[in-house]
């Protein structure tokens, strides 16, 4: 199984990554379930931070779509590794905006689930995401 963590910057005129996040989340949840991809999308200010995991073939296809997506730029791969098991379980994609509760999913619920998932995650994944969920 392959896991990629990347960071990118929004191209939204407002400069807020969250302005495109709901649309991205809706498409990701539909496509990722079919492709067997799990992960998380975190937005803060103008930045996206995302982890995606699944079969090498599915992740390669998703990366091709991500690099062609006009809603973000300056994609930087932070980690590209093979993993033995999913670190984000059954999350076909979940969004965490540090300011707003999204689609009925409360920030506190998200943070608690992140703490649980990060308990068994690789050190590299913990390094990128523990600060976000206050799990350090």
Secondary structure, 3 states (H helix, E strand, C coil): CEEEEEEEEECCCCCCCHHHHHHHHHHHHHHHHHHCCEEEEEEECCEEEEEEEECHHHHHHHHHHHHHCCCEEEEEEEEEEECCCCCCCCCCCEEEECCCCECCECHHHHHHHHHHHHHCCCHHHHHHHCCCCCCC
